[in-house]
Amino acid sequence: MFTGLVEVLGRMDRVVEEDNGRRFVIRWPGLSPEAPMTLGESVAVNGCCLTVVQHDGEVFEVQAGPETLVRTNLGSRRNGDPVNLERSLRVGDRLGGHFVQGHIDTTAELVERRPEGEWDFLRFRLSPKWTPLMVEKGSIAVDGVSLTLVTVGDDDFSVMLIPHTLAVTTLGTLSPGDRVNIETDMLAKHVKKLLGKE
């Protein structure tokens, strides 16, 4: 479980092809030696929950299978690419964003970006299958970043990014045409199923 509050902007040091997927060697700049990665812990990489399979100081490795590579934007990550990183919640941690599972639903394409003062307005397009799970002023995770929805259309949604988010996450450098990972609110998914609307 995560909060959608990105802890650090990491880097893909190396992408390694494996028989049935890929191994990502990722650098977490400034990772404290007092709180090292542990084998088997969960880390959100661009919002996708992955398991640490190897670690050494600031560098750790995770693996992604075919489903993850197809459903997320991790399949297009290359050596040197920045990635949003967040470690999983511990009991007693503050919950500043919203409950994020790290289970990516789909990807969306950035179709509009414009500055509004110090803020940036971003509009994304995605399959209309997912917009019924979104509501204006509700929560959404975009590349693992907890954001508030501004508008929701039939096949699009928009968000506003504050200067801090622009500076410390991958969202600050997105260009139209780029794809991002989307996790809709898990409460909306449960309500939809209970109402028999699947």
Steps between C-alpha positions, in 0.01 A plus 500: 500500500624848410385861533589645161749739659817448298807481723769547239562531129704190421677383187494187288867406507448195282220309327577131457297271273404168663333189361149606594532865592754759610721577795539866594810621683391821673691764694344671803713814550587571862341184642589501868735221615291493819192396298633275222285307256415147609457192287131447421377848593254681276593819315276707274683577175297756302212381715545130421555276803810287442705272726865561585696191389850640556649809666833665565511847657311748283440242226226239500352260245142403420344275238197562279308231313310521171173627655680785676695595189184509286269674749744768623749743351790302649528306175626817331750604770864514390841539662527839669125572511369667819240312705283594798581289807307438822553234766195327646318634805600394847259483792480846654607690186310815408257457213540825312377393156241225457502120515695377198552127442758519227274296271494690172169497314607648169707773339391843379648738243579862576310703239518855640735689726496868585644721774261684729718728708737282703275198444461277194171371359524149349228315308525128427304274266425134581249225426144601597487172693682672789336842532188368684740428789605866514323798653587869504692589819561128555839331515709336230857369484692611189842331470465434872426863592185560704305779328159664518286479188393839362273389215383161374364447149388192308856409400718755676584664831704793619717586801690805625859462618656720767864612465622238749348212300643644179847515657524161672310255277510381139180696434705819480662394172206334323427604140184445294503143371670358810320218678450473877386225733150538644356349815140598566359522851466149640187598694328594173589158356346317796183711489463436127530124554255500790248685283540233232628743238800298382 
